[in-house]
Amino acid sequence: MRVIQNRRSFDDDELHWYALDVIRQKEYVAGHIFNRMGCMTFIPTEMRFRKKNRYAKGKLEVAHAGIPGTIFVGFPEVPNWYRVMTMHLVNGVLSFDRQPHRFDTASPEWMAYRAHQIDGEMTIERHKVFVKVGGVEVEVERSVTLIKVQGRGVIRSHTNLKARAASSRPVVIRPTGERARILASLMQAGQSEIPQAA
């Protein structure tokens, strides 16, 4: 049994921040959809070098999600969980309890984590390319997905937009592995847990 003490009370004008489990490699797409719904997002981003294809000798710098399958979403009001869970890329909300856990963004743990992470956001741009049609080159517009990285500008991504979440998914998901290690300190911010014997 554990007793939680000193839980901070939130103001009405604060965003409701939660960690959501989304389909792997679709973090930026889900963040883009939440931004269009009027929410704030924070997607921890890492920069890596990757070959354009297996035959190329040079490497390109690409943006990857720092915690695969996890995005932080700030809702302007208490989230409508039915609407959030019906989104095709969302698997569930991450929490160590059996209910969604709201993050305390004023805690020193959150501030320290946020200060050492760069944020990424998906942008869709229109580029003009030349395509050969019947032996004649024609100029055509095509959409290109890019990641706007905080402090770095626009970087390429490796996203594929054809994934869907499972239809039979739990609403609250318990994080494991590396994701659990990172989220455990953030979720316990603003609380002091005292384990007690039953």
C-alpha positions as CSV (number, residue, x, y, z in Angstrom):
1,M,0.0,0.0,0.0
2,R,1.3,3.5,-0.8
3,V,0.1,6.9,0.4
4,I,0.4,9.9,-1.9
5,Q,1.0,13.2,-0.1
6,N,1.5,16.8,-1.3
7,R,-0.3,16.5,-4.6
8,R,-0.4,19.9,-6.2
9,S,-3.8,21.4,-7.0
10,F,-4.0,22.7,-10.6
11,D,-5.3,26.1,-11.7
12,D,-8.2,26.3,-14.2
13,D,-6.1,28.0,-16.9
14,E,-3.4,25.3,-17.0
15,L,-3.2,22.8,-19.8
16,H,-4.1,19.2,-18.9
17,W,-0.9,17.3,-19.9
18,Y,-1.0,13.5,-20.5
19,A,1.4,11.0,-22.0
20,L,-0.3,9.0,-24.9
21,D,0.8,5.8,-26.4
22,V,0.6,6.0,-30.2
23,I,1.7,3.8,-33.1
24,R,5.5,3.5,-33.4
25,Q,6.9,5.9,-36.1
26,K,3.6,7.8,-36.2
27,E,4.4,10.1,-33.3
28,Y,4.7,13.2,-35.5
29,V,1.5,12.4,-37.4
30,A,-0.5,12.0,-34.2
31,G,1.0,15.3,-32.9
32,H,0.0,17.1,-36.1
33,I,-3.6,15.8,-35.7
34,F,-3.7,16.9,-32.0
35,N,-2.3,20.4,-33.0
36,R,-5.1,20.8,-35.5
37,M,-7.6,19.9,-32.8
38,G,-6.3,22.8,-30.7
39,C,-4.0,21.0,-28.3
40,M,-0.4,21.6,-27.5
41,T,2.1,18.7,-28.1
42,F,5.6,17.9,-27.0
43,I,7.4,15.1,-28.9
44,P,10.9,14.5,-27.6
45,T,13.1,14.3,-30.7
46,E,16.6,12.8,-31.4
47,M,18.7,13.5,-34.4
48,R,20.4,10.5,-36.2
49,F,22.2,9.9,-39.4
50,R,20.7,7.5,-41.9
51,K,21.5,6.4,-45.5
52,K,19.0,7.6,-48.0
53,N,18.9,4.1,-49.4
54,R,21.2,1.0,-49.1
55,Y,23.2,1.9,-52.2
56,A,24.0,5.5,-51.2
57,K,27.3,6.3,-49.6
58,G,26.4,9.6,-48.0
59,K,24.1,9.9,-45.0
60,L,21.3,12.3,-44.2
61,E,20.3,13.7,-40.8
62,V,16.8,12.6,-39.9
63,A,14.6,13.2,-36.9
64,H,13.3,10.3,-34.7
65,A,11.1,10.3,-31.7
66,G,13.1,10.2,-28.5
67,I,10.7,7.9,-26.7
68,P,9.2,5.6,-29.4
69,G,5.4,5.5,-29.4
70,T,5.0,8.3,-26.8
71,I,3.8,11.9,-27.2
72,F,2.9,14.4,-24.5
73,V,-0.4,16.2,-25.2
74,G,-1.6,19.4,-23.4
75,F,-5.4,19.6,-23.6
76,P,-7.0,23.1,-23.1
77,E,-9.7,21.5,-20.8
78,V,-10.4,18.1,-19.3
79,P,-10.0,15.7,-22.3
80,N,-12.9,13.9,-23.9
81,W,-11.3,10.4,-23.6
82,Y,-13.9,8.9,-26.0
83,R,-12.8,11.3,-28.7
84,V,-9.1,10.8,-28.0
85,M,-9.3,7.0,-28.0
86,T,-11.3,6.9,-31.2
87,M,-8.4,8.6,-33.1
88,H,-6.9,5.9,-35.3
89,L,-3.3,6.4,-34.2
90,V,-3.8,6.4,-30.4
91,N,-3.4,3.1,-28.5
92,G,-4.1,4.5,-25.0
93,V,-3.0,6.8,-22.3
94,L,0.2,5.9,-20.3
95,S,-0.1,5.6,-16.5
96,F,1.2,3.5,-13.7
97,D,-2.2,3.6,-12.0
98,R,-5.4,2.3,-13.5
99,Q,-6.5,5.9,-14.5
100,P,-5.0,8.6,-16.7
101,H,-2.2,10.5,-14.9
102,R,-2.0,14.3,-15.3
103,F,1.5,15.7,-15.4
104,D,2.6,18.5,-13.2
105,T,4.5,20.7,-15.6
106,A,5.6,23.0,-12.8
107,S,7.6,20.3,-11.0
108,P,11.4,20.4,-11.1
109,E,11.5,16.9,-12.7
110,W,9.4,18.0,-15.6
111,M,11.4,21.2,-16.0
112,A,14.7,19.4,-16.0
113,Y,13.5,16.8,-18.5
114,R,11.9,19.4,-20.8
115,A,15.0,21.6,-20.7
116,H,17.2,18.8,-22.0
117,Q,14.9,17.6,-24.8
118,I,14.3,19.1,-28.2
119,D,10.7,19.2,-29.5
120,G,9.7,18.1,-33.0
121,E,6.6,19.0,-35.0
122,M,5.4,17.7,-38.4
123,T,4.9,20.1,-41.3
124,I,3.5,19.3,-44.7
125,E,5.0,21.3,-47.6
126,R,4.1,21.3,-51.3
127,H,7.1,20.8,-53.6
128,K,7.2,20.9,-57.4
129,V,8.8,17.9,-59.1
130,F,9.2,16.9,-62.7
131,V,7.5,13.6,-63.8
132,K,7.8,12.0,-67.2
133,V,4.4,11.3,-68.7
134,G,4.4,9.8,-72.2
135,G,7.9,11.0,-72.9
136,V,7.2,14.6,-71.9
137,E,8.3,16.1,-68.5
138,V,5.4,17.6,-66.6
139,E,5.7,19.8,-63.5
140,V,3.6,18.3,-60.7
141,E,3.0,19.4,-57.1
142,R,3.5,16.8,-54.4
143,S,3.2,16.9,-50.6
144,V,6.3,16.3,-48.6
145,T,6.4,15.5,-44.9
146,L,9.1,17.2,-42.9
147,I,9.9,17.6,-39.2
148,K,10.4,21.1,-37.8
149,V,12.9,20.5,-34.9
150,Q,13.2,23.1,-32.2
151,G,16.4,25.1,-32.8
152,R,17.4,23.2,-35.9
153,G,14.9,24.1,-38.6
154,V,13.3,21.7,-41.0
155,I,14.7,18.1,-41.1
156,R,13.6,15.1,-43.1
157,S,11.6,12.3,-41.5
158,H,11.1,8.7,-42.4
159,T,7.3,8.5,-41.8
160,N,4.9,6.2,-43.4
161,L,1.3,7.2,-43.1
162,K,-0.5,3.9,-43.5
163,A,-0.7,2.5,-39.9
164,R,-3.7,2.0,-37.7
165,A,-4.1,1.2,-34.0
166,A,-5.6,-2.1,-32.9
167,S,-9.4,-2.1,-32.5
168,S,-9.3,-4.0,-29.2
169,R,-7.0,-1.8,-27.1
170,P,-7.0,-0.9,-23.4
171,V,-7.7,2.7,-22.4
172,V,-4.8,2.9,-19.9
173,I,-1.5,1.3,-20.7
174,R,1.2,0.6,-18.2
175,P,4.6,1.7,-19.6
176,T,7.5,-0.8,-19.6
177,G,11.2,-0.8,-20.3
178,E,13.0,2.4,-21.2
179,R,9.7,4.3,-21.5
180,A,8.8,3.3,-17.9
181,R,12.1,4.5,-16.6
182,I,11.7,7.9,-18.2
183,L,8.0,8.4,-17.4
184,A,8.3,7.1,-13.8
185,S,10.2,10.1,-12.6
186,L,7.9,12.5,-14.5
187,M,4.7,10.9,-13.2
188,Q,5.8,11.0,-9.6
189,A,6.7,14.7,-9.8
190,G,4.8,16.8,-7.2
191,Q,4.0,13.7,-5.1
192,S,6.0,12.1,-2.4
193,E,5.2,8.4,-2.2
194,I,5.6,6.6,1.1
195,P,5.4,2.8,0.8
196,Q,3.7,1.3,3.7
197,A,3.3,-2.3,4.8
198,A,-0.3,-3.6,4.8
